Amino acid sequence: MVDTESLVPPGHLLRQVDAAVDFEKLHEIVEPLYSEEEGRRSIDPVVLFKIVLLQHLDGNASLRRTLRRAETDIATGGF
């Protein structure tokens, strides 16, 4: 079993951003844009926002490359 909290070192930029930003506020902002009755379930908007934020913090122009890097970083613990 892997403790995901142990994958990001204390003091890392991602921890600082997480502490400074109220990501749950995004749910309130986008709630009117999502339907409970129609369509398929969507990806959590907070997850989508964090992926794009990570892309820009990393200076990466490719969203696919950002996702690949995140997968690799999680697998290797390389932050």
HUPERA-V31434 format. One line per field, one symbol per residue. ss: DSSP state (H for helix, E for strand, - for the rest). A space follows every 50 residues. Layout:
ss = ???
This chain:
ss = ---HHHH-----HHHHHHHH----HHHHHHHHH-----------HHHHHH HHHHHHH-----HHHHHHHHHHHHHH---
